[in-house]
Amino acid sequence: MKTTPTSRRDFLKTAATVGGGLWLGFNWYASEATPLPLTALDAAGLADAPLRFNSFLSIGSDGIITIFSPNPEVGQGIKTAFPIIVADELDADWSQVRVEQAPLDSKKFERQVSGGSGAIKHSWSRLRQAGATARQMLVATAASRWNVPATECTTSTGTVFHKASNRKLSYGELANDAAKQAVPTNVVLKDPKQFTLIGTSIPNVDNKPITMGKPLFGIDFYREGMLFAMVQRPPAFGLKLKSVDSSAAKAMSGITDVVSLKNGVAVVGKSTWAVKKAREKLKIEWEKISEAPLESTTDHDRLFKELLDKPGATVRRKDGDPDAAFASAARIIKAEYQCPLLPHSPLEPMNFFAHVRPDGVELIGSTQTPDRARGDTAKLLGIAPEKISVELTRMGGGFGRRLHSDYAVEAAEVSSLVKAPVKVIWTREDDMTGGSYRPACRYRFEAAIDAQNNVTGYRLRGVGINAGNPTREDNFPSGAIPNLLIDTHDIKSPVTTFPWRAPITNFLAFAEQSFLDEVATAVGKDPVQFRLDLLAQAKKSPVGAIKYEIDRMEAVIKLAAEKSNWGKNPAVKQGFSVYFSHNSYVAMVAEVVTENGKPVLQKIHAVGDCGVVINMSGAQQQMKGAAVDGLGHALYGKLTLKDGAPEQRNFDGFRLIRMNEIPEVEVHFVNNGKDPTGLGEPALPPTGPAVANAMFKATGVRFRSQPFVEQKGSVW
Amino acid sequence: MAKYTLQINGKRFQTEADPDTPLLWVLRDNLGLVGTKFGCGIAQCGACTIHLNGEATRACVLPVSAVGSAKVTTIEGLSANGDHPLQKAWQTVDVAQCGYCQAGQIMTAAALLKNNPKPTTEQIEAGMSGNICRCGTYHRIREAVALAAK
């Protein structure tokens, strides 16, 4: 059987006990072998090393700088981006930086979450402070050794210099003494012009272990003696467990236990394949949770249409007198848009390791919200959260699915019942049929147009399945239109929904930016100029609260128009969109050309404003990846229900975009020096509408629903 | 359960498994070779791609009993130090986002380049389109394959 590699653990122990040096609580790791099991308890002990601050870096006497990355890495590049910020302020030699994933530790870290594209915005100042603090301590140490004023010292690539006397000391030579310094409180941060790493392209710190197939991901975790488990969950939404006959499953080879959970049956055994086969032998009776019929997508479609004809149950925003504007309109433009449920489909299916012991609980695996996994496990077991450690692994994607704690809590439930360390694994079918979907939504947009072709009124009504508020009422064009009403309905359903990359806006942006294109077309305006005119209106006569920065939205629109040579080449049919979400701005131009008589999506120009770009390579990746993701799900994504049961169960029935289907994507960033915001989500929402608007230009066919591939007139 | 002797990455491994166990789970659960990933279990995503006698093969649908004396190569056996031209190209181009699919992508690309050392862009796309990257890193995968083929 496999052995547990020990180099990382040994490295840390060595660093903690022998290396000495400067401990500031960060510990990041970038080198070759990155085996998994450093236990959370080990790392917590390590972080208790003598000198620590709010954020956490250590410098060994060998000059190696180790930094803990506290936030979960889901592919957004945070494990590379965070250290870049610290290292830049520290003036570290990047080749000497090692990055280590920190476990959950809410005493030492804040917001250990991968969600909402919020990590960089939240941590920017804190990380800079961590680097700058250490740098100042190193400088003070060198200055005192040389007996010169600290102000005469400079730093660069891991070395303090005193140029006047031509002396220098490496950070490694200074680390032990620097560690004894009092922590300064008057730390000066760099002028952004002095950044040397921030804004450059730095490869993902895990590139090498990823390309070598090292055990980085939750599903790769293994511990001697651990058992495997699969859970049979209800086959349809609205059903619950009634009874189970597990005798045949228990009799299968390699099976150690079959246990009933709150709403499922877990088969536990010695290998993944054994538990999968035995699970098929379970004889389970399910019963309905209520008298209501099991829901189908056709039921949702009918309800959506009925509710959109009724005034919204909740008014989200009202400006001016929308009724009067519509009553006096020269004409009204109206359109409805609808999206289906979507599973998240991270390529690593849900799985988690749990070991519930009398003295505490260990949780290890892929989670975007370790704190939620811990809290919900504590609730289930009726123990204090402090009794639970959570170790974070690299995640094989999340897209919001791993913000949920269900699969981690389930692992703890199974472990507590069988009193053994257990890894619960979901199959792809379990994952796709297991709920937590992007809610299906339907929107009705209306625009009142006066005799001079001005937009005088705007109404948006949204309805969704467990969507809460399916609108973002303060987004553009709110603020630019004098009379506006946004209201919503929500349908409560046993079909579970959850945030899906760029929650709500992943489709709302499509609906809104397509509708604005329809209005621009109807009033005979260029779509770019139409948006700029609305923004000018919002600037001149703002209506109600405006929660986006008009100048920044204008800037991405203008740069996208410039970079795409907007409107200049009649052979290229262009579609435009712009969207503000998660504090960043993205404008897109999609281009359709005719090849062999057929319209083909050739290119997408994407312009982002996320303030300062931390890692140019990673930022480009997020923009391109989000465009591919947004396009793929707009083209193909659809999950339907029949009598409560999902009709798509795996990647044969649920289509994901592939390499031969992608357009060229060209990315630019606005360089405005503003404090950085996130990029994990903001480029996804504007992709669908840019493509649909371009296709409309090319074919005259307007897509109002997704997936595009099923719409009349689709060229796909 | 039956006993199997498998030729993997130039070494012989003895293991016990039910004959219908997919090679994927023998690699992962029995032998600790977890670089080969589970994505779909029905040969749709390519995350489990290995080489069987040099040909790209989906380990998730290959029963261990069908492997026989065929030579199996997994991502762990592609190079000892992560310096296969494709691994180096992947690192240079900075391909990975989450990284979960990339071992399978590299194994598919390695078989592709073995059969066609200088593929055109269209040939790369045709050869790589059986592998899903949920993060959408396709542009850089294509670039990395082309770089390794140079």
Interface residues (C-beta under 8 A of the other chain):
Chain A: M1 K2 T3 E32 V74 G75 Q76 G77 S201 P203 N204 D206 N207 K208 P209 I210 T211 M212 G213 K214 P215 L216 F217 I219 D220 Y222 F228 S253 S271 T272 W273 A274 K277 S345 P346 L347 E348 P349 R394 M395 G396 G397 G398 F399 I425 T427 R428 E429 S617 G618 Q621 Q622 K624 G625 A626 A627 V628 D629 G632 N650 F651 D652 L656 I657 R658 M659 N660 E661 I662 E664 V665
Chain B: M1 A17 D18 D20 T21 P22 W25 R28 D29 N30 L31 G32 L33 V34 G35 T36 K37 F38 G39 C40 G41 I42 Q44 C45 A47 T74 I75 E76 S79 G82 L86 Q87 W90 Q91 T92 D94 V95 A96 Q97 C98 G99 Y100 C101 Q102 A103 I106 I124 E125 A126 M128 S129 G130 N131 I132 C133 R134 C135 G136 T137 Y138 H139 R140 I141 R142
